[in-house]
Amino acid sequence: MSMFKKLLASIGIGSSQVDARLEQESLIPGDVVKGEVHITGGDVAQEIDEIYMYVVTHYEREVNDKKGKEECTLVKYRLTESISLQPKESKVLPFSFQLPYETPLTMGRQPVYLRTGLDIKNAIDPGDSDFIEVRPHPLMAKVLDAIQSLGFQLYKVDCEYNRYLGRNYPFVQEFEFRPTGPLRKQLEELEAIFYLREGELEVFLELDKRARGFFGGLEEAFNLDERFVRFRLYDADLNKPLPVIANAIEQLIHKQIR
């Protein structure tokens, strides 16, 4: 019977179980992910070689004119090395690690997951997956609010493969806005990309000018209708009123579309 149980455990029946429990399921980039991993032994004793945790997301990439989703591991955290688990034994292990500053926000349909797994030789590794809500960092929220206060409407958020603009990862998260205010006569679209670091946010704006007449049509045909703006905000800027930030962004935009 014992050999039969070992055989079942090797194919995942009656094997050990793992459950990661987050202290907080809503975080901002740069926050510390805290919680506990609850492990319960199965029908037979098992040697766990490693307990690992991954934070994963996905991005879109176009290959041969077809768009598909690719998975990206943002961080891998090794919780512990080898431990022994007796039948039905329970163990609770705390964990704590930093969420990368480049973690995409879970806006739109963008997912971020915490995956936890047990590495057991000669057996199917049991695992657990938990969704993490990633909210805008206060500096990001300040910029998003400022752009929308200028009459832009956020209509799309997604992660796209970009080996030029991507830094630590092969993608960037794009925030696409459409003008609904005074700038709608001059712009078709505005896209924002964030590069967050400790105490600092770098913002990259791409401005898609509205084509006007023959020369405007030529600009659009040769992608010359796009203008780019870069600026930075720091923690001290969080104390500035929103209209001050919005006015500074508006001036940068007007400077590029004249």
C-alpha positions in Angstrom: 0.0 0.0 0.0 2.9 2.3 0.9 4.5 1.8 -2.6 1.1 2.5 -4.2 0.8 5.7 -2.3 4.3 6.8 -3.4 3.3 6.0 -7.0 0.2 8.2 -6.6 2.2 11.0 -5.0 4.7 10.9 -7.9 1.8 11.8 -10.3 0.4 14.4 -8.0 -2.4 12.4 -6.2 -2.1 12.5 -2.5 1.0 14.7 -2.8 2.0 17.7 -0.7 0.0 20.9 -1.1 1.2 24.5 -1.1 -0.8 27.7 -0.5 0.7 31.2 -0.5 -1.2 33.8 1.6 -0.4 37.4 0.9 -0.5 40.0 3.7 -1.7 42.5 1.2 -3.1 41.7 -2.3 -3.0 45.4 -3.4 0.4 46.9 -3.8 2.3 49.6 -5.7 5.6 49.1 -7.6 8.5 49.0 -5.2 6.4 47.7 -2.3 7.5 44.8 -0.2 5.5 41.6 -0.9 4.9 39.9 2.5 3.0 36.8 3.5 3.2 33.2 4.5 3.5 29.9 2.6 1.4 27.1 4.1 2.6 23.6 3.2 0.6 20.5 4.0 2.1 17.0 3.6 0.4 14.4 1.5 -0.1 10.6 2.1 3.6 9.8 2.2 6.8 11.6 3.4 8.4 13.7 0.7 11.7 15.6 0.4 11.2 19.2 -0.9 14.3 20.3 -2.7 13.2 23.9 -3.0 10.4 26.3 -2.5 10.3 29.0 -5.1 8.1 32.1 -5.8 7.8 34.0 -9.1 6.1 37.3 -10.0 5.0 36.9 -13.6 3.1 39.0 -16.2 2.7 38.9 -19.9 3.1 41.2 -22.9 2.1 41.3 -26.5 4.6 40.7 -29.3 4.1 40.6 -33.1 5.8 37.9 -35.0 5.2 37.3 -38.7 2.3 39.8 -38.7 0.6 37.9 -35.9 0.2 39.2 -32.3 0.6 36.8 -29.4 1.2 36.9 -25.7 4.5 36.0 -24.1 5.1 35.5 -20.4 7.7 37.4 -18.5 9.1 36.6 -15.1 9.7 39.8 -13.2 11.4 38.3 -10.2 12.2 34.9 -8.8 12.5 34.5 -5.1 13.9 31.3 -3.4 12.1 30.9 -0.1 14.1 27.9 1.3 16.3 25.0 0.4 15.6 21.3 1.1 13.1 20.4 3.8 11.5 17.2 4.8 7.7 16.9 5.1 6.1 14.0 6.9 2.6 12.7 6.0 -0.1 15.3 6.8 2.5 17.5 8.5 1.9 21.3 8.2 4.5 24.0 8.0 4.2 27.7 7.7 7.0 29.8 6.3 7.0 33.6 6.1 8.3 35.4 3.0 9.3 38.9 2.2 10.7 40.4 -1.0 10.5 43.6 -3.0 8.1 44.0 -6.0 10.2 45.5 -8.9 9.7 49.1 -9.7 9.1 48.0 -13.3 6.1 45.9 -12.4 3.2 46.8 -14.7 0.0 48.2 -13.3 -3.0 45.9 -13.4 -5.1 48.3 -15.3 -7.2 47.2 -18.2 -6.7 43.4 -18.6 -3.0 43.4 -17.6 -2.4 40.6 -15.1 0.3 40.2 -12.4 0.6 36.8 -10.6 2.5 35.4 -7.7 3.3 31.8 -8.4 4.5 29.5 -5.6 5.8 26.0 -6.2 7.5 23.0 -4.4 10.3 21.3 -6.2 10.0 17.6 -5.5 12.2 15.0 -7.3 10.4 12.3 -9.2 7.0 14.0 -8.7 4.8 16.6 -10.3 5.6 19.8 -8.5 2.5 21.2 -6.7 1.9 24.9 -7.1 -0.3 27.8 -6.3 -1.1 31.0 -8.2 -2.4 34.3 -6.7 -3.4 37.5 -8.5 -1.7 40.7 -7.3 -3.4 44.1 -7.8 -0.7 46.7 -8.7 -1.9 50.2 -8.3 -0.2 53.4 -9.6 2.7 54.7 -7.5 1.8 58.3 -6.2 4.1 59.9 -8.8 2.4 57.9 -11.6 -1.0 58.8 -10.3 0.0 62.5 -10.2 1.0 62.4 -13.9 -2.1 60.4 -15.0 -4.4 62.8 -13.2 -2.5 65.8 -14.7 -2.8 64.5 -18.2 -6.5 63.8 -17.8 -7.1 67.3 -16.4 -5.7 68.7 -19.7 -8.6 67.1 -21.5 -7.1 63.7 -22.4 -9.1 60.5 -21.9 -7.3 57.2 -21.1 -8.7 54.5 -23.4 -6.1 51.8 -23.5 -3.4 50.3 -21.3 -1.3 47.4 -22.4 2.2 45.9 -22.3 4.0 45.7 -25.7 7.3 44.2 -26.7 9.9 46.9 -27.3 13.5 46.1 -27.2 14.5 49.8 -27.6 12.4 51.3 -24.9 12.3 48.3 -22.6 15.0 48.4 -19.9 15.2 45.5 -17.5 12.5 43.7 -19.3 11.7 43.3 -23.1 8.5 45.3 -22.9 7.0 48.6 -21.9 3.6 49.4 -20.5 1.9 52.0 -22.7 -0.9 54.4 -21.5 -2.8 55.7 -24.5 -4.9 58.8 -24.4 -7.2 60.5 -26.8 -7.6 64.3 -26.6 -11.2 65.5 -25.9 -10.3 69.1 -25.0 -8.6 72.1 -26.7 -5.7 69.9 -28.0 -8.0 67.6 -30.1 -7.5 69.8 -33.1 -3.7 69.3 -33.0 -3.2 65.8 -31.6 -4.6 62.4 -32.6 -3.2 60.6 -29.6 -0.8 60.8 -26.7 1.1 57.8 -25.3 2.8 57.7 -21.9 5.5 55.3 -20.7 6.8 55.3 -17.1 10.2 54.5 -15.8 10.0 54.4 -12.0 12.9 54.3 -9.6 13.3 54.9 -5.9 12.3 58.6 -5.3 12.0 59.4 -9.0 9.7 58.9 -12.1 10.9 59.4 -15.6 8.0 60.0 -18.1 8.2 59.5 -21.8 5.4 61.0 -23.9 4.8 60.3 -27.6 2.6 62.9 -29.3 0.8 61.9 -32.5 0.0 65.1 -34.4 -3.1 65.4 -36.4 -2.3 65.6 -40.2 -3.2 68.9 -41.9 -3.2 69.4 -45.6 -0.6 68.1 -48.1 2.5 68.5 -45.9 0.6 67.1 -42.9 -0.2 64.0 -45.0 3.4 63.6 -45.9 4.5 63.8 -42.3 1.9 61.1 -41.4 3.0 58.9 -44.3 6.7 59.0 -43.2 5.9 58.8 -39.4 7.2 62.4 -39.1 4.1 63.5 -37.3 5.3 62.0 -34.0 7.0 64.1 -31.4 8.6 63.0 -28.1 8.8 64.6 -24.7 10.8 63.4 -21.6 10.6 64.8 -18.1 11.1 63.7 -14.5 9.2 64.0 -11.3 10.6 63.5 -7.8 9.1 62.7 -4.4 9.2 66.4 -3.5 6.8 67.1 -6.5 4.1 65.2 -4.7 3.6 68.3 -2.6 2.9 70.5 -5.7 -0.7 71.2 -6.6 -2.1 69.2 -9.6 -2.6 72.3 -11.8 1.1 73.2 -11.4 2.1 69.7 -12.7 -0.5 69.9 -15.4 0.6 73.3 -16.6 4.2 72.1 -16.9 3.2 69.1 -19.0 0.9 71.3 -21.2 3.8 73.7 -21.9 6.1 70.8 -22.9 3.4 69.5 -25.3 2.8 72.9 -26.9 6.5 73.3 -27.3 6.6 70.1 -29.4 3.5 70.7 -31.6 4.2 74.2 -32.7 
